[in-house]
Amino acid sequence: MKHKILQLLKRVGLLFVIYIAGPVFIFLTNPHNLPLPLLILPFLWLFAVIICSLWIVYKLVLHRSPGRKNQLNFGLAALVPVLLAILQSIHQLSIKDVVLVVGFVAVAGFYVARLDVGQA
């Protein structure tokens, strides 16, 4: 029992760090002064937050851990807003781009649904 509580506290602490780290980084830095590799961090943070949020909702609703196919679907679902944010940040976002990104992810989701992956 004590081990489960400690494990839960570690997970909550990690989620707290993940959810807080991105806004702190964004508010404390100026993108004009950052080197190019650090400009990618907010997009990676957004991807991680969306996946963690989907994982939490899945566990709360179904009371079990998601399988590999669901993990791939979480990644695809997180990919849409991240790609749209990247396109918006370089001023290349149009309705055509939104349709292309959603279409690309829908096709990828179709192939993920057809995958035969183990549930581990």
Buried (B, 14 or more C-beta within 10 A) or exposed (E): EEEEEEEEEEEEEEBEEBBEBBEEBEEEBEEEEEEEEEEEBBBEBBBBBBBBBBBEEBEEEEEEEBEEBBBBBBBBBBBBBBBBBBBEEEEEBEEEBBEEBEEBBEEBBEEBEEEEEEEE
